[in-house]
């Protein structure tokens, strides 16, 4: 790389940094912590349930991400909106291989999405664990589980994205990061 190219790269890194603070929420045991590890390119280790929250900073190119990995147990859900309100987007993770929990996941998603302090935040809904048999493997099915039409009625101006991923296998993580870079508020 020539001297001029290095200088331009340095200028971009100094003046064009983007910082994104994001809340990652969802019921317990859906793979939120595994997702954060996948986005930070860290080895996938056995994870334990998050009690309260974890914070992880990750740099991807000129973007500095700060992920709030929030516990999904019922006792923590009433506080999700507080962490989400200070962020640039909400990432809501659903266990795509647990149809018995879809109704509860949808209920909590809609409760969160209807919070007045969050109506302007972009919302990214992920069906995780699509490496497992009988998991959600299509965006149409994910939209059905999330009840997209009701989410639009809550706020027709909110940007909503959907992806089917496998955090454990790293499948579609690059699309998640790209969506966040393009849509999250700094």
N, C-alpha and C positions, 0 to 999 in steps of 0.2 A: 504494500500500500504506500503510495507516494505521500510526501509531506503535506501537500494540499488536502488530500483525501483524509488524512489523519486529523488535520486541523478542523475540517468540516465535521467529521465524526465527533470530535471533542466538543465543538460548538453545539451540535445537536444534543449531546448528552447533558450539557450544562443548562441549555435554555429550553429544551423541548421535552423535559421529563414529564411523565404523567403518573400521578399517584392515585390509586384506586383502593378504597376501603370497602370491603364486601362482607356481608353476613351470609354464612352458609347455615341453613336451617333445614329441619325435617325431623320426622319421628326418630326415636332411638333405633339403632342397629340398621340404618339405611346406607351407611358408608360415607358419611360426611368427612370424617377424619382421613379415611383412605383417599378420598377425593383431593383433599388438601395436600396430602403427601404426593399424590400423582401429579398435581399441578406444580409442585416444587421439585419434581424429578428426584425425590428421595426414595430410597428402597422401601418397598412395601413390607412392613413388619407386622406382626400381630399387634392389633390395636386393642385398647381397652375402652369401655364406654366413657365418653366425655362427661365429666361432672362439672357443670357450670359452663366454662368456655375455654378454648385454646386460641392463641393468637399466633399466626405464622406470617412472616413477611417473605415475599418471593419476588425476585426481579426477572422479568422476561423482556429482553430488549431494552427499550427506553421506558418501560412501564414497571412501576413498583406497586405490587399488590400487597395489601394487608388483609388477610383473611381472618374473620372472626368465626371460628368453628364452634357453634353453640350446641350445648347438650339438648338432646331430644326427648328426655324423660318428661313425663307430664308435669312435674313440679317446676320445670324450667320454661315451659312454653309460654306462660303468661308474661315473661320478660323479653321474649324475642323481639318485639316491636321496638324496645328501647335501643337495642344494639343495631337493628336494621335502620332506624331513623337517622343515624349518623353516617351511614354508608352511601355508596354510589349505586348500589344495586342489591337485590335480594336473590340469592341462589337457593331454590327450594328443591330438596332431594327426596325422591320417592323410591322406595325399594320396589323395583319393577318385577321382582320375583315373589312378592308377598301380596297376592290378591285379597287375602283376608284383612289387610290393613289399608286398602285403597280408600275406603269410606272415611276412616279416621284421618288419613293423610289429606284427603280433599277438604274435609271439615276444617282442619287446622290451617291449611293453605288459604281458604276463603276467609277465615277469621283474621289471619294476618294481613291479607291483601285488602281487607276492608278498613283497616286502621287509618284514620284520617291523616296521621303524620307520615304515612307511607305511600299515599296515592300517586305521587309523582315519580316514585322509584321504578326503574326497569326491573322486570321480574324474569328470571331464567329458571325454568322448571326442568329438572333432570330425572329421567328414569334410570336409576343405577342398577347394576348387576345384570346387564343384558347378556352377559356371558353364560348365565345359568339357563337351563331348560325352562320353557314356558314363561320366560320373562317378557316384559314389554319390549318389542323390537321395532315398533313403528311410531312415528310422531303422531299419527292419527289416533292410535290407541292411547298414547300418553295424553293427548288433548281431551279425549273422552274421559279418562280417569280423573284428570284435573278439572273437568267441566269447564272447558275454555269459554263457552258461551256465557256462563255466569260470571267468570272473571272479567270478561269484556263489559258486562253490565255494571260491575262494580266501578270500573273506570275505563271507558272506551278509548282514552288517550294514552294509557300506559303501554309501553313497549313490553311485549311478552315473547320470550323465546323458548323453544323446546328442543331437547336432545335426548337420545337414548345413548347411555354410556356404560362402560365398565371401568370404574375407577381402579379396580384391582389389576385389570389387564391393560389399562391405559388407553382404552378404545374411545375415540372421539374427544379426548381431553383437549387436543389442539383447537377443535371447533368451539369448545366451551371458553377457552382463553381468548380466542379471536372475538367471540360474541361479546364477552365482557369488555375487551379493549374498545370495541366499536360502540357499545351502548351504555356502559356504566358512566355515571357522572363523577367527575373528578372532585 
